[in-house]
Amino acid sequence: MGEVSIAFVCALGIGTVFTGLICIVLLCKIIGFICGVRKPNKNEVISQQSNVAPAGNAKAVTANRGEIVAAISAAIAEELGTEVTGIRIVSIKKI
């Protein structure tokens, strides 16, 4: 048997890698098509956004403020390992 050239080995390795990558891309496209992954139409996005309450709805925010403070206090107390009564929240700012 003769010697195999270095160029042949490199070409065979690069060809194998790109063939594998192309197969992975095709499999992802096929699975995406089967699972029904698609981009929403502009009309669907607009209709979904119209169902959302406006951001300036102060009544909804103030009605749930006590629940929000309680949830934040409980999470902080759990993380610090202290009692909820030992935590005092001065202000809450939306990030």
C-alpha positions, 0 to 999 in steps of 0.5 A, spaced: 500 500 500 502 506 498 502 512 502 496 517 503 498 524 502 497 529 507 492 533 503 488 528 502 487 526 509 485 534 510 480 534 505 477 528 507 476 531 514 474 537 512 469 534 507 466 530 513 465 535 518 462 540 513 457 534 511 456 533 518 454 540 519 449 540 513 446 534 516 445 537 522 442 543 519 437 539 515 435 535 521 433 542 525 429 544 519 425 538 518 424 538 526 422 545 526 417 544 520 414 538 524 414 541 531 410 547 527 415 552 529 414 559 525 414 566 526 408 570 528 405 574 522 404 582 524 397 581 524 397 576 530 403 580 534 398 586 533 392 583 536 396 580 542 399 586 544 392 590 543 390 585 549 395 587 554 393 592 559 397 599 558 403 600 562 400 606 565 395 602 569 396 605 576 390 601 579 392 594 577 399 596 580 397 599 586 392 593 587 397 588 587 403 592 590 402 589 597 402 582 594 409 584 590 412 586 596 410 580 600 413 576 595 419 580 594 420 580 602 419 572 602 424 571 597 429 575 600 428 572 607 429 565 604 435 567 601 438 571 607 436 565 612 432 570 616 425 572 618 420 576 613 419 581 619 426 582 620 426 585 613 424 592 611 423 594 604 424 602 603 422 602 595 421 598 589 423 600 582 422 597 576 428 595 572 
